[in-house]
Structure formats: structure tokens, C-alpha cells
Amino acid sequence: MLFPTARRLVLTVLFASTAIGSARAERILEYQGEARVAADRTPGSVAYLEKHRVTLEDDGRFVRAETRYESPEGRLLAELRSDFSDSLTVPSHVFVDHRTGHSYGLRREDGRIVLFDQKQGKPERVRVLTAEDAGDRLLVGCQGLNYYLVGRLDELKPSSRVPVRFLIPGKLDYYDFGLTARDASPDGTVAFDVTIQNWFLRLFAPKLEVKYDKASQRLVGYRGISNLLNDRGENQAVTITYTY
């Protein structure tokens, strides 16, 4: 949810042996995001860079994703690794902040979702969730909302609203959002507003905005609260531009 050199699409064919000797083809998508401090009228300073590496099946299904968060000078700030084997919208994942040693994420144990959070030198804290915790909402976590939208740009009509429950492992909690599609723009982009129903997060960004290029079905822009804290350990609102 965030977000330079031009990103590039690298097509790599990998062969994984199976018990019957068949092969599985995969391809790699690499792209980059430039996150700037959100400002009302002028572009803010560069807060960090996101470097994404996504592995897809040859048929387009997402397998895993790796994201590096770097300072404008190239210092590694944090890393995020996601595995979509069990779910596209709720991938297993782990986020590590290298500045503080804080790590959190989501894993599955006996079919249940386990949120975990661990600060450096402290015991791990966990919260176990079941399918009932989603209620009547779309349950999403980590980068799941992005990849859910990528495959549904033509399905979600303007003004249609999808109730979303977003998992926040670092808080061992979840927050509710409302996802609304906007009218298509003349430049071929499709945008969505994600309204935050948690009063505290609304102080930083009343809503999230995500934008996609409809022709290529790629994320091109984001505006809202970042999943990466600033160097003072505070929430920050950013505008991210993605290039491929």
C-alpha cells in the first residue's frame, strides 16, 4: 500500500521439477515506487523508494512478492515478503523494519489466520482469527487489496462500493474501509477511493486513493497513509508514483 530509475518488466522462465518431472513456468515483474511526503499543492520531498519484485505463474496468477524500502540515498529501511499460495487477498507475509528490528506479519496455522508482532528483544505477540472475523466484508491484508483490484478493473463500476476489512498485523487488529470506484479518466486511468472508518488513521489521511492504468492493468499511483513509519517512528501520509 505505497510506495528513480525506470521500472522494467523482466520475463524469466523458471523450471521447477515435480514428482512426475513436469515443469512450471513463472515470470518476474519488477517495478519501483517513489514515495513523497504528501503536500497540498506542491510535491513534497522524497520520503523513500519502493523496489518491487513480483513472481507470477505463466497464466498470470500471483505467487509471491518482495518489496525493498530504501532511503533516497539507497539505505535499506525495511523489507516485505508476501506469499500468495493460500490467498490472493490475504497473503502470508512478514514485514521487517531494519531501523528498529520490529517485525510483524501474517501466517497460517491449522487453517487459521495468525497475526503476529514482535519488537526487537521482546516476546512475539499473536492474535488468531477465523473466517467469521471477516463478517460480511472482503477480508484483505498486506498487498492483497492491490492485486485484488488489478484483476477487477472492469468489474467494479463507478460509484459501486465494496466493504473491506483490512488486517493490521502490527496492531494485532483490523480496520474497516469502504472501497468506491471513480469514473474512468480520459487518460485511461481507473481510480478508487478507500475511505477509512478508523478515527485515528483519518487524522493522517481521511482516505486512500489508488490509481491504475486500465490498458496495462498496472498500479500507477497511490495517495494516503504509508505502511512505513518515518524515521521518528510516526505515521506518515505519502503520494507514490509507480514506474515500470
C-alpha positions as CSV (number, residue, x, y, z in Angstrom):
1,M,0.0,0.0,0.0
2,L,2.9,2.9,-1.2
3,F,5.1,3.5,-2.3
4,P,14.4,6.8,-9.6
5,T,15.1,4.6,-12.2
6,A,12.6,3.3,-14.7
7,R,11.0,0.0,-13.7
8,R,11.2,-2.8,-16.1
9,L,9.4,-5.9,-16.9
10,V,11.7,-8.9,-16.9
11,L,10.3,-12.2,-18.3
12,T,12.1,-15.1,-16.9
13,V,11.2,-18.7,-17.3
14,L,12.0,-20.9,-14.3
15,F,11.6,-24.7,-14.2
16,A,10.7,-26.4,-11.0
17,S,10.8,-30.2,-11.0
18,T,7.8,-32.1,-9.7
19,A,7.2,-35.7,-8.8
20,I,6.3,-36.5,-12.4
21,G,9.0,-34.5,-13.9
22,S,6.8,-31.7,-15.3
23,A,7.9,-28.0,-15.4
24,R,6.2,-24.8,-14.2
25,A,6.8,-21.6,-16.0
26,E,7.0,-18.3,-14.0
27,R,7.6,-14.7,-14.9
28,I,9.1,-11.9,-12.9
29,L,7.7,-8.3,-12.8
30,E,10.0,-5.6,-11.4
31,Y,8.9,-2.0,-10.8
32,Q,9.6,0.9,-8.5
33,G,7.7,3.5,-6.5
34,E,8.8,6.9,-5.5
35,A,7.1,8.0,-2.2
36,R,6.9,11.7,-1.5
37,V,5.6,13.3,1.7
38,A,2.0,14.3,0.9
39,A,1.6,18.0,0.3
40,D,-1.5,20.0,-0.6
41,R,-0.2,22.0,-3.5
42,T,3.4,21.2,-4.3
43,P,5.3,17.8,-4.4
44,G,6.8,17.1,-1.1
45,S,10.3,15.8,-0.5
46,V,11.1,12.1,-1.4
47,A,10.5,10.0,1.7
48,Y,11.6,6.6,0.4
49,L,11.7,4.4,-2.6
50,E,9.9,1.0,-3.0
51,K,11.5,-1.7,-5.2
52,H,9.1,-4.4,-6.1
53,R,9.8,-7.9,-7.4
54,V,6.7,-10.0,-8.1
55,T,6.7,-13.6,-9.3
56,L,3.7,-14.8,-11.3
57,E,2.6,-18.1,-12.8
58,D,2.7,-18.1,-16.6
59,D,-1.1,-17.8,-16.5
60,G,-0.9,-14.6,-14.6
61,R,-1.6,-15.9,-11.1
62,F,0.4,-14.2,-8.3
63,V,2.9,-16.5,-6.5
64,R,5.0,-14.2,-4.2
65,A,6.3,-10.7,-3.9
66,E,9.3,-9.0,-2.4
67,T,9.5,-5.3,-1.6
68,R,12.6,-3.3,-0.5
69,Y,12.1,0.1,1.1
70,E,15.1,2.3,0.7
71,S,16.0,5.9,1.6
72,P,16.6,8.3,-1.3
73,E,20.4,7.7,-0.7
74,G,19.9,3.9,-1.1
75,R,20.0,2.8,2.6
76,L,17.8,-0.2,3.2
77,L,15.0,0.7,5.6
78,A,12.6,-2.3,5.6
79,E,11.6,-5.4,3.6
80,L,8.3,-7.1,3.0
81,R,7.9,-10.6,1.7
82,S,4.5,-12.0,0.7
83,D,3.3,-15.5,-0.3
84,F,0.0,-15.8,-2.2
85,S,-0.1,-19.6,-2.2
86,D,-3.1,-19.7,0.2
87,S,-4.9,-16.5,-0.7
88,L,-4.6,-13.6,-3.1
89,T,-6.4,-11.1,-0.8
90,V,-4.9,-12.3,2.5
91,P,-1.3,-13.5,1.7
92,S,1.0,-14.8,4.3
93,H,3.7,-12.2,4.8
94,V,6.4,-10.7,7.0
95,F,7.5,-7.1,7.3
96,V,10.8,-6.3,8.9
97,D,11.9,-2.7,9.8
98,H,15.7,-2.8,9.7
99,R,15.9,0.5,11.5
100,T,14.3,-0.8,14.7
101,G,14.3,-4.6,14.4
102,H,10.5,-4.6,14.6
103,S,8.8,-7.4,12.6
104,Y,5.2,-8.3,12.0
105,G,3.0,-10.2,9.6
106,L,0.6,-13.0,9.0
107,R,0.9,-16.8,8.8
108,R,-1.4,-19.7,8.7
109,E,-1.6,-22.5,11.3
110,D,-4.2,-25.3,11.0
111,G,-6.3,-23.3,8.6
112,R,-6.4,-20.3,10.8
113,I,-5.0,-16.8,10.3
114,V,-2.4,-15.8,12.8
115,L,-1.4,-12.2,13.1
116,F,2.0,-11.7,14.8
117,D,4.0,-8.8,16.0
118,Q,7.5,-8.8,17.6
119,K,9.6,-5.8,18.7
120,Q,13.3,-6.3,19.0
121,G,14.2,-8.1,22.2
122,K,10.6,-8.7,23.1
123,P,8.4,-11.9,23.0
124,E,6.2,-12.4,20.0
125,R,2.6,-11.4,20.4
126,V,-0.1,-13.1,18.4
127,R,-3.8,-13.0,17.6
128,V,-5.7,-15.8,15.9
129,L,-8.6,-15.1,13.5
130,T,-11.1,-17.3,11.8
131,A,-13.3,-16.9,8.7
132,E,-16.1,-15.4,10.9
133,D,-13.9,-12.4,11.7
134,A,-14.4,-11.1,8.2
135,G,-18.1,-10.7,8.8
136,D,-19.8,-9.6,5.5
137,R,-16.7,-7.7,4.3
138,L,-13.9,-8.5,1.9
139,L,-11.0,-9.6,4.1
140,V,-7.7,-8.2,2.9
141,G,-4.2,-7.9,4.2
142,C,-0.8,-6.6,3.1
143,Q,-0.7,-6.2,-0.7
144,G,-3.8,-8.2,-1.2
145,L,-6.1,-5.3,-1.9
146,N,-3.8,-4.1,-4.7
147,Y,-3.7,-7.4,-6.5
148,Y,-7.4,-7.9,-5.9
149,L,-8.1,-4.7,-7.8
150,V,-5.7,-5.4,-10.6
151,G,-7.9,-8.3,-11.7
152,R,-11.2,-6.5,-11.3
153,L,-10.7,-3.1,-13.0
154,D,-13.5,-3.9,-15.5
155,E,-15.9,-5.4,-12.9
156,L,-16.0,-2.6,-10.3
157,K,-18.3,0.1,-11.8
158,P,-18.2,3.8,-10.9
159,S,-19.9,4.5,-7.5
160,S,-20.0,0.8,-6.7
161,R,-19.0,0.3,-3.1
162,V,-17.2,-2.7,-1.6
163,P,-16.9,-3.0,2.3
164,V,-13.4,-4.1,3.2
165,R,-11.9,-5.4,6.5
166,F,-8.1,-4.7,6.4
167,L,-5.9,-6.7,8.7
168,I,-3.2,-4.7,10.6
169,P,-0.7,-7.3,12.0
170,G,1.5,-4.7,13.6
171,K,-1.6,-3.7,15.8
172,L,-2.9,-7.3,16.0
173,D,-6.2,-5.8,14.8
174,Y,-8.2,-4.9,11.7
175,Y,-9.9,-1.8,10.5
176,D,-12.9,-1.3,8.2
177,F,-12.8,0.6,5.0
178,G,-15.2,1.4,2.2
179,L,-13.9,0.9,-1.4
180,T,-15.5,3.0,-4.1
181,A,-14.7,3.1,-7.8
182,R,-14.5,6.5,-9.6
183,D,-15.4,7.4,-13.1
184,A,-12.7,6.4,-15.7
185,S,-10.4,9.3,-16.6
186,P,-9.8,10.5,-20.2
187,D,-6.1,9.5,-19.8
188,G,-7.1,5.8,-19.4
189,T,-6.6,5.5,-15.7
190,V,-9.1,4.0,-13.2
191,A,-9.1,5.3,-9.7
192,F,-10.5,4.1,-6.4
193,D,-11.2,5.8,-3.1
194,V,-10.7,3.8,0.1
195,T,-12.5,5.6,2.9
196,I,-11.0,4.9,6.4
197,Q,-13.5,4.3,9.2
198,N,-10.9,4.3,12.0
199,W,-10.9,7.8,13.5
200,F,-7.2,7.7,14.4
201,L,-6.0,6.9,10.9
202,R,-8.3,9.5,9.5
203,L,-6.2,12.1,11.3
204,F,-3.3,11.3,8.9
205,A,-5.3,10.6,5.7
206,P,-9.1,10.8,5.5
207,K,-9.0,8.3,2.6
208,L,-6.6,6.4,0.5
209,E,-6.5,6.9,-3.3
210,V,-5.2,4.2,-5.7
211,K,-4.9,4.6,-9.5
212,Y,-4.4,2.1,-12.2
213,D,-3.6,2.2,-15.9
214,K,-6.5,0.3,-17.4
215,A,-4.8,-0.9,-20.6
216,S,-1.8,-2.4,-18.8
217,Q,-3.7,-3.2,-15.6
218,R,-0.9,-1.8,-13.5
219,L,-0.8,0.3,-10.4
220,V,0.4,3.8,-11.3
221,G,-0.4,5.9,-8.2
222,Y,-1.2,5.9,-4.5
223,R,-2.0,8.6,-2.0
224,G,-2.6,8.0,1.7
225,I,-1.1,6.7,4.9
226,S,2.1,4.7,4.4
227,N,2.8,1.2,5.8
228,L,6.3,2.5,6.6
229,L,6.8,4.8,9.6
230,N,9.1,7.8,9.3
231,D,12.5,7.8,11.0
232,R,10.9,9.2,14.1
233,G,8.5,6.2,14.3
234,E,5.5,8.2,13.3
235,N,2.7,7.5,10.8
236,Q,3.2,9.5,7.5
237,A,1.0,10.3,4.6
238,V,2.6,9.9,1.2
239,T,2.0,10.2,-2.5
240,I,3.6,7.4,-4.6
241,T,4.2,7.3,-8.3
242,Y,5.0,3.9,-9.8
243,T,7.1,3.3,-12.9
244,Y,7.8,0.1,-14.8
